[in-house]
């Protein structure tokens, strides 16, 4: 498991809205216009492309992702 000082993901442009959910760190990348998650081993998974630049990220009480686009 990564410690608080370990880098687990490389080549992210501008992550925003970091949220821990379902065993992974979820975030939107402002410049890449995508939503990602990364587990503690650094495995990056893309979950979607946002046509407008994403500028915030969260989850509904049911666990569905919410992304705000500019």
Gaussian input, Z-matrix of N, CA and C with variables (Angstrom, degrees):
# hf/3-21g

backbone

0 1
 N
 C     1     B1
 C     2     B2     1     A1
 N     3     B3     2     A2     1     D1
 C     4     B4     3     A3     2     D2
 C     5     B5     4     A4     3     D3
 N     6     B6     5     A5     4     D4
 C     7     B7     6     A6     5     D5
 C     8     B8     7     A7     6     D6
 N     9     B9     8     A8     7     D7
 C    10    B10     9     A9     8     D8
 C    11    B11    10    A10     9     D9
 N    12    B12    11    A11    10    D10
 C    13    B13    12    A12    11    D11
 C    14    B14    13    A13    12    D12
 N    15    B15    14    A14    13    D13
 C    16    B16    15    A15    14    D14
 C    17    B17    16    A16    15    D15
 N    18    B18    17    A17    16    D16
 C    19    B19    18    A18    17    D17
 C    20    B20    19    A19    18    D18
 N    21    B21    20    A20    19    D19
 C    22    B22    21    A21    20    D20
 C    23    B23    22    A22    21    D21
 N    24    B24    23    A23    22    D22
 C    25    B25    24    A24    23    D23
 C    26    B26    25    A25    24    D24
 N    27    B27    26    A26    25    D25
 C    28    B28    27    A27    26    D26
 C    29    B29    28    A28    27    D27
 N    30    B30    29    A29    28    D28
 C    31    B31    30    A30    29    D29
 C    32    B32    31    A31    30    D30
 N    33    B33    32    A32    31    D31
 C    34    B34    33    A33    32    D32
 C    35    B35    34    A34    33    D33
 N    36    B36    35    A35    34    D34
 C    37    B37    36    A36    35    D35
 C    38    B38    37    A37    36    D36
 N    39    B39    38    A38    37    D37
 C    40    B40    39    A39    38    D38
 C    41    B41    40    A40    39    D39
 N    42    B42    41    A41    40    D40
 C    43    B43    42    A42    41    D41
 C    44    B44    43    A43    42    D42
 N    45    B45    44    A44    43    D43
 C    46    B46    45    A45    44    D44
 C    47    B47    46    A46    45    D45
 N    48    B48    47    A47    46    D46
 C    49    B49    48    A48    47    D47
 C    50    B50    49    A49    48    D48
 N    51    B51    50    A50    49    D49
 C    52    B52    51    A51    50    D50
 C    53    B53    52    A52    51    D51
 N    54    B54    53    A53    52    D52
 C    55    B55    54    A54    53    D53
 C    56    B56    55    A55    54    D54
 N    57    B57    56    A56    55    D55
 C    58    B58    57    A57    56    D56
 C    59    B59    58    A58    57    D57
 N    60    B60    59    A59    58    D58
 C    61    B61    60    A60    59    D59
 C    62    B62    61    A61    60    D60
 N    63    B63    62    A62    61    D61
 C    64    B64    63    A63    62    D62
 C    65    B65    64    A64    63    D63
 N    66    B66    65    A65    64    D64
 C    67    B67    66    A66    65    D65
 C    68    B68    67    A67    66    D66
 N    69    B69    68    A68    67    D67
 C    70    B70    69    A69    68    D68
 C    71    B71    70    A70    69    D69
 N    72    B72    71    A71    70    D70
 C    73    B73    72    A72    71    D71
 C    74    B74    73    A73    72    D72
 N    75    B75    74    A74    73    D73
 C    76    B76    75    A75    74    D74
 C    77    B77    76    A76    75    D75
 N    78    B78    77    A77    76    D76
 C    79    B79    78    A78    77    D77
 C    80    B80    79    A79    78    D78
 N    81    B81    80    A80    79    D79
 C    82    B82    81    A81    80    D80
 C    83    B83    82    A82    81    D81
 N    84    B84    83    A83    82    D82
 C    85    B85    84    A84    83    D83
 C    86    B86    85    A85    84    D84
 N    87    B87    86    A86    85    D85
 C    88    B88    87    A87    86    D86
 C    89    B89    88    A88    87    D87
 N    90    B90    89    A89    88    D88
 C    91    B91    90    A90    89    D89
 C    92    B92    91    A91    90    D90
 N    93    B93    92    A92    91    D91
 C    94    B94    93    A93    92    D92
 C    95    B95    94    A94    93    D93
 N    96    B96    95    A95    94    D94
 C    97    B97    96    A96    95    D95
 C    98    B98    97    A97    96    D96
 N    99    B99    98    A98    97    D97
 C   100   B100    99    A99    98    D98
 C   101   B101   100   A100    99    D99
 N   102   B102   101   A101   100   D100
 C   103   B103   102   A102   101   D101
 C   104   B104   103   A103   102   D102
 N   105   B105   104   A104   103   D103
 C   106   B106   105   A105   104   D104
 C   107   B107   106   A106   105   D105
 N   108   B108   107   A107   106   D106
 C   109   B109   108   A108   107   D107
 C   110   B110   109   A109   108   D108
 N   111   B111   110   A110   109   D109
 C   112   B112   111   A111   110   D110
 C   113   B113   112   A112   111   D111
 N   114   B114   113   A113   112   D112
 C   115   B115   114   A114   113   D113
 C   116   B116   115   A115   114   D114
 N   117   B117   116   A116   115   D115
 C   118   B118   117   A117   116   D116
 C   119   B119   118   A118   117   D117
 N   120   B120   119   A119   118   D118
 C   121   B121   120   A120   119   D119
 C   122   B122   121   A121   120   D120
 N   123   B123   122   A122   121   D121
 C   124   B124   123   A123   122   D122
 C   125   B125   124   A124   123   D123
 N   126   B126   125   A125   124   D124
 C   127   B127   126   A126   125   D125
 C   128   B128   127   A127   126   D126
 N   129   B129   128   A128   127   D127
 C   130   B130   129   A129   128   D128
 C   131   B131   130   A130   129   D129
 N   132   B132   131   A131   130   D130
 C   133   B133   132   A132   131   D131
 C   134   B134   133   A133   132   D132
 N   135   B135   134   A134   133   D133
 C   136   B136   135   A135   134   D134
 C   137   B137   136   A136   135   D135
 N   138   B138   137   A137   136   D136
 C   139   B139   138   A138   137   D137
 C   140   B140   139   A139   138   D138
 N   141   B141   140   A140   139   D139
 C   142   B142   141   A141   140   D140
 C   143   B143   142   A142   141   D141
 N   144   B144   143   A143   142   D142
 C   145   B145   144   A144   143   D143
 C   146   B146   145   A145   144   D144
 N   147   B147   146   A146   145   D145
 C   148   B148   147   A147   146   D146
 C   149   B149   148   A148   147   D147
 N   150   B150   149   A149   148   D148
 C   151   B151   150   A150   149   D149
 C   152   B152   151   A151   150   D150
 N   153   B153   152   A152   151   D151
 C   154   B154   153   A153   152   D152
 C   155   B155   154   A154   153   D153
 N   156   B156   155   A155   154   D154
 C   157   B157   156   A156   155   D155
 C   158   B158   157   A157   156   D156
 N   159   B159   158   A158   157   D157
 C   160   B160   159   A159   158   D158
 C   161   B161   160   A160   159   D159
 N   162   B162   161   A161   160   D160
 C   163   B163   162   A162   161   D161
 C   164   B164   163   A163   162   D162
 N   165   B165   164   A164   163   D163
 C   166   B166   165   A165   164   D164
 C   167   B167   166   A166   165   D165
 N   168   B168   167   A167   166   D166
 C   169   B169   168   A168   167   D167
 C   170   B170   169   A169   168   D168
 N   171   B171   170   A170   169   D169
 C   172   B172   171   A171   170   D170
 C   173   B173   172   A172   171   D171
 N   174   B174   173   A173   172   D172
 C   175   B175   174   A174   173   D173
 C   176   B176   175   A175   174   D174
 N   177   B177   176   A176   175   D175
 C   178   B178   177   A177   176   D176
 C   179   B179   178   A178   177   D177
 N   180   B180   179   A179   178   D178
 C   181   B181   180   A180   179   D179
 C   182   B182   181   A181   180   D180
 N   183   B183   182   A182   181   D181
 C   184   B184   183   A183   182   D182
 C   185   B185   184   A184   183   D183
 N   186   B186   185   A185   184   D184
 C   187   B187   186   A186   185   D185
 C   188   B188   187   A187   186   D186
 N   189   B189   188   A188   187   D187
 C   190   B190   189   A189   188   D188
 C   191   B191   190   A190   189   D189
 N   192   B192   191   A191   190   D190
 C   193   B193   192   A192   191   D191
 C   194   B194   193   A193   192   D192
 N   195   B195   194   A194   193   D193
 C   196   B196   195   A195   194   D194
 C   197   B197   196   A196   195   D195
 N   198   B198   197   A197   196   D196
 C   199   B199   198   A198   197   D197
 C   200   B200   199   A199   198   D198
 N   201   B201   200   A200   199   D199
 C   202   B202   201   A201   200   D200
 C   203   B203   202   A202   201   D201
 N   204   B204   203   A203   202   D202
 C   205   B205   204   A204   203   D203
 C   206   B206   205   A205   204   D204
 N   207   B207   206   A206   205   D205
 C   208   B208   207   A207   206   D206
 C   209   B209   208   A208   207   D207

   B1=1.4488
   B2=1.5203
   B3=1.3144
   B4=1.4589
   B5=1.5231
   B6=1.3273
   B7=1.4632
   B8=1.5260
   B9=1.3121
   B10=1.4613
   B11=1.5251
   B12=1.3307
   B13=1.4599
   B14=1.5258
   B15=1.3150
   B16=1.4593
   B17=1.5240
   B18=1.3166
   B19=1.4620
   B20=1.5188
   B21=1.3268
   B22=1.4605
   B23=1.5192
   B24=1.3364
   B25=1.4647
   B26=1.5183
   B27=1.3186
   B28=1.4662
   B29=1.5235
   B30=1.3202
   B31=1.4687
   B32=1.5230
   B33=1.3072
   B34=1.4479
   B35=1.5315
   B36=1.3252
   B37=1.4531
   B38=1.5306
   B39=1.3413
   B40=1.4591
   B41=1.5255
   B42=1.3401
   B43=1.4705
   B44=1.5253
   B45=1.3364
   B46=1.4629
   B47=1.5190
   B48=1.3239
   B49=1.4542
   B50=1.5194
   B51=1.3172
   B52=1.4641
   B53=1.5246
   B54=1.3361
   B55=1.4589
   B56=1.5251
   B57=1.3203
   B58=1.4643
   B59=1.5189
   B60=1.3347
   B61=1.4674
   B62=1.5242
   B63=1.3131
   B64=1.4656
   B65=1.5304
   B66=1.3236
   B67=1.4575
   B68=1.5152
   B69=1.3434
   B70=1.4626
   B71=1.5246
   B72=1.3234
   B73=1.4578
   B74=1.5241
   B75=1.3186
   B76=1.4617
   B77=1.5223
   B78=1.3348
   B79=1.4621
   B80=1.5152
   B81=1.3136
   B82=1.4606
   B83=1.5237
   B84=1.3200
   B85=1.4597
   B86=1.5206
   B87=1.3323
   B88=1.4637
   B89=1.5271
   B90=1.3283
   B91=1.4689
   B92=1.5256
   B93=1.3109
   B94=1.4624
   B95=1.5267
   B96=1.3631
   B97=1.4646
   B98=1.5242
   B99=1.3020
   B100=1.4607
   B101=1.5306
   B102=1.3234
   B103=1.4607
   B104=1.5200
   B105=1.3255
   B106=1.4559
   B107=1.5225
   B108=1.3194
   B109=1.4596
   B110=1.5226
   B111=1.3243
   B112=1.4649
   B113=1.5164
   B114=1.3359
   B115=1.4613
   B116=1.5221
   B117=1.3138
   B118=1.4680
   B119=1.5256
   B120=1.3340
   B121=1.4665
   B122=1.5271
   B123=1.3463
   B124=1.4563
   B125=1.5122
   B126=1.3244
   B127=1.4559
   B128=1.5175
   B129=1.3288
   B130=1.4572
   B131=1.5155
   B132=1.3366
   B133=1.4538
   B134=1.5267
   B135=1.3266
   B136=1.4595
   B137=1.5234
   B138=1.3415
   B139=1.4601
   B140=1.5152
   B141=1.3136
   B142=1.4565
   B143=1.5134
   B144=1.3274
   B145=1.4560
   B146=1.5180
   B147=1.3294
   B148=1.4556
   B149=1.5265
   B150=1.3310
   B151=1.4648
   B152=1.5164
   B153=1.3242
   B154=1.4640
   B155=1.5229
   B156=1.3101
   B157=1.4628
   B158=1.5331
   B159=1.3378
   B160=1.4631
   B161=1.5258
   B162=1.3145
   B163=1.4621
   B164=1.5225
   B165=1.2775
   B166=1.4571
   B167=1.5090
   B168=1.3114
   B169=1.4476
   B170=1.5151
   B171=1.3188
   B172=1.4557
   B173=1.5142
   B174=1.3235
   B175=1.4698
   B176=1.5189
   B177=1.3249
   B178=1.4572
   B179=1.5290
   B180=1.3306
   B181=1.4643
   B182=1.5256
   B183=1.3560
   B184=1.4618
   B185=1.5277
   B186=1.3442
   B187=1.4566
   B188=1.5064
   B189=1.3336
   B190=1.4644
   B191=1.5197
   B192=1.3381
   B193=1.4586
   B194=1.5317
   B195=1.3234
   B196=1.4607
   B197=1.5298
   B198=1.3334
   B199=1.4654
   B200=1.5258
   B201=1.3162
   B202=1.4520
   B203=1.5145
   B204=1.3377
   B205=1.4569
   B206=1.5104
   B207=1.3228
   B208=1.4717
   B209=1.5089
   A1=109.31
   A2=116.07
   A3=121.26
   A4=110.44
   A5=116.11
   A6=119.64
   A7=108.59
   A8=116.91
   A9=120.48
   A10=112.93
   A11=118.24
   A12=121.47
   A13=113.33
   A14=118.48
   A15=121.91
   A16=111.13
   A17=116.80
   A18=121.83
   A19=106.99
   A20=116.99
   A21=118.93
   A22=112.85
   A23=118.13
   A24=121.39
   A25=108.53
   A26=116.56
   A27=123.00
   A28=110.17
   A29=116.21
   A30=124.46
   A31=114.57
   A32=117.07
   A33=121.60
   A34=106.74
   A35=117.18
   A36=120.88
   A37=113.15
   A38=117.28
   A39=121.58
   A40=108.76
   A41=117.66
   A42=120.22
   A43=111.30
   A44=115.01
   A45=121.34
   A46=109.94
   A47=115.77
   A48=121.95
   A49=113.71
   A50=117.46
   A51=120.08
   A52=110.97
   A53=115.33
   A54=122.59
   A55=109.63
   A56=116.27
   A57=120.68
   A58=106.85
   A59=116.83
   A60=121.17
   A61=109.20
   A62=116.31
   A63=122.63
   A64=112.40
   A65=116.61
   A66=121.01
   A67=115.65
   A68=117.39
   A69=120.53
   A70=109.82
   A71=115.79
   A72=122.81
   A73=108.04
   A74=116.82
   A75=123.02
   A76=109.08
   A77=116.96
   A78=121.11
   A79=109.94
   A80=114.99
   A81=120.18
   A82=107.40
   A83=116.68
   A84=122.32
   A85=107.44
   A86=115.95
   A87=123.18
   A88=112.20
   A89=117.99
   A90=120.89
   A91=113.34
   A92=118.11
   A93=121.26
   A94=112.13
   A95=116.30
   A96=122.74
   A97=112.28
   A98=115.81
   A99=121.12
   A100=110.60
   A101=114.80
   A102=122.26
   A103=107.32
   A104=115.45
   A105=121.85
   A106=110.53
   A107=114.83
   A108=121.66
   A109=107.10
   A110=114.67
   A111=121.03
   A112=107.84
   A113=116.22
   A114=118.73
   A115=108.97
   A116=117.27
   A117=119.64
   A118=113.63
   A119=118.09
   A120=119.98
   A121=111.06
   A122=117.17
   A123=120.96
   A124=114.54
   A125=117.84
   A126=120.69
   A127=109.04
   A128=115.88
   A129=122.86
   A130=109.53
   A131=116.40
   A132=121.35
   A133=108.21
   A134=116.20
   A135=121.04
   A136=108.85
   A137=116.09
   A138=121.19
   A139=113.04
   A140=118.50
   A141=118.69
   A142=112.73
   A143=114.90
   A144=123.72
   A145=107.72
   A146=117.43
   A147=122.98
   A148=107.46
   A149=117.77
   A150=121.25
   A151=113.11
   A152=117.03
   A153=121.62
   A154=106.86
   A155=117.40
   A156=118.14
   A157=109.98
   A158=117.09
   A159=119.86
   A160=110.76
   A161=115.33
   A162=120.15
   A163=110.03
   A164=116.46
   A165=122.29
   A166=109.63
   A167=115.41
   A168=119.26
   A169=109.39
   A170=116.71
   A171=121.69
   A172=110.43
   A173=115.78
   A174=122.05
   A175=109.83
   A176=115.86
   A177=121.16
   A178=108.11
   A179=118.27
   A180=120.06
   A181=113.13
   A182=117.04
   A183=120.76
   A184=112.53
   A185=117.66
   A186=120.94
   A187=115.28
   A188=117.81
   A189=120.66
   A190=110.33
   A191=118.86
   A192=120.45
   A193=111.75
   A194=114.73
   A195=123.49
   A196=107.80
   A197=116.89
   A198=120.93
   A199=107.99
   A200=116.33
   A201=121.72
   A202=108.24
   A203=117.46
   A204=121.87
   A205=111.25
   A206=116.06
   A207=120.86
   A208=110.31
   D1=140.45
   D2=-178.97
   D3=-73.26
   D4=145.41
   D5=174.23
   D6=-90.56
   D7=175.51
   D8=-177.42
   D9=-66.72
   D10=-13.48
   D11=-179.43
   D12=-103.76
   D13=1.81
   D14=-177.91
   D15=-89.66
   D16=140.75
   D17=172.67
   D18=-88.58
   D19=124.25
   D20=-176.65
   D21=-107.20
   D22=-16.20
   D23=-178.03
   D24=-137.24
   D25=138.72
   D26=177.31
   D27=-109.63
   D28=161.76
   D29=170.04
   D30=64.18
   D31=36.74
   D32=172.17
   D33=-96.36
   D34=134.77
   D35=-175.22
   D36=-77.51
   D37=-61.61
   D38=-174.95
   D39=-151.70
   D40=81.49
   D41=-176.62
   D42=-73.53
   D43=141.46
   D44=177.60
   D45=-139.11
   D46=157.67
   D47=172.88
   D48=66.56
   D49=37.05
   D50=-176.62
   D51=-58.86
   D52=128.89
   D53=179.88
   D54=-139.32
   D55=135.23
   D56=173.04
   D57=-87.61
   D58=123.77
   D59=-176.83
   D60=-152.12
   D61=130.26
   D62=174.79
   D63=53.28
   D64=41.26
   D65=175.18
   D66=78.89
   D67=15.88
   D68=-179.49
   D69=-145.33
   D70=157.38
   D71=174.08
   D72=-90.03
   D73=117.04
   D74=-179.87
   D75=-103.15
   D76=147.54
   D77=178.37
   D78=-164.94
   D79=160.16
   D80=170.93
   D81=-102.45
   D82=150.50
   D83=176.05
   D84=-111.82
   D85=112.99
   D86=-174.16
   D87=-56.10
   D88=-47.80
   D89=-175.53
   D90=-81.71
   D91=-33.73
   D92=178.71
   D93=-79.41
   D94=-16.71
   D95=179.65
   D96=59.54
   D97=40.42
   D98=-177.57
   D99=-134.25
   D100=160.58
   D101=173.61
   D102=-110.59
   D103=131.62
   D104=-177.05
   D105=-128.44
   D106=162.30
   D107=163.34
   D108=-134.08
   D109=154.32
   D110=177.58
   D111=-138.49
   D112=131.65
   D113=175.63
   D114=-86.20
   D115=177.67
   D116=-174.86
   D117=-71.90
   D118=-6.40
   D119=173.88
   D120=-92.56
   D121=-4.38
   D122=178.57
   D123=94.54
   D124=4.05
   D125=177.94
   D126=-69.83
   D127=118.73
   D128=-177.13
   D129=-97.56
   D130=133.06
   D131=178.10
   D132=-127.22
   D133=131.05
   D134=176.56
   D135=-89.74
   D136=135.63
   D137=-178.18
   D138=-112.72
   D139=-15.13
   D140=179.40
   D141=175.76
   D142=161.34
   D143=175.26
   D144=-110.30
   D145=134.93
   D146=-179.52
   D147=-112.46
   D148=116.37
   D149=-177.97
   D150=-58.55
   D151=-43.39
   D152=172.89
   D153=-84.97
   D154=149.35
   D155=-178.53
   D156=-64.72
   D157=124.86
   D158=-179.73
   D159=-68.44
   D160=140.26
   D161=-178.53
   D162=-142.03
   D163=48.22
   D164=179.45
   D165=151.30
   D166=151.59
   D167=-173.20
   D168=-156.13
   D169=143.07
   D170=176.90
   D171=-167.30
   D172=-168.54
   D173=-179.36
   D174=-134.81
   D175=147.59
   D176=172.56
   D177=-73.95
   D178=166.60
   D179=175.25
   D180=-58.09
   D181=-25.62
   D182=178.16
   D183=-82.50
   D184=-5.60
   D185=178.49
   D186=96.59
   D187=3.21
   D188=178.00
   D189=-77.49
   D190=137.13
   D191=-179.96
   D192=-71.55
   D193=145.50
   D194=174.45
   D195=-123.89
   D196=131.23
   D197=179.50
   D198=-128.97
   D199=131.74
   D200=175.19
   D201=-96.89
   D202=128.88
   D203=178.26
   D204=-112.33
   D205=145.94
   D206=179.31
   D207=-85.73

